[in-house]
Amino acid sequence: MSRLVKALLVIACAIIITAALLCAAVMVLFAQWVP
């Protein structure tokens, strides 16, 4: 059970980090496109 919880926490953290990186990349792209 704890292994499953740990795996879910790791997956959730990976998804959150990936989403944050994607948001940062989109913001940088918008900053470059908009003068």
N, C-alpha and C positions, 0 to 999 in steps of 0.2 A: 504493500500500500504506500509506504513512504517512497519507494522507488518511483511509483507512478506519479506521486505528488511532485517529487523532485524533477522528473522528466517534464511534467506539465509546466512547472515554474521555469525551467530552462527554455522550453519552447515559447512561453509567454514573453520572457525577457528577450529572446531572439527576435520575436515579432515586433516588440516595442522598439528595440534598437533599430531594426530594419526600417520601420515606419518613420522613426526620427531622422534617419539618414536620408530617406526618400524626401521627407518634408524639407530638410536642409538643402538638398540638391534642387528641388523645385523652387525654393525661395531664391537660391543663387541664380538659377536660370531666369526667373522673373526679373531679378535685379539687373541681369545683363541685358535682357530684352527691353525693359522699360528704361528710358533715358532719365 
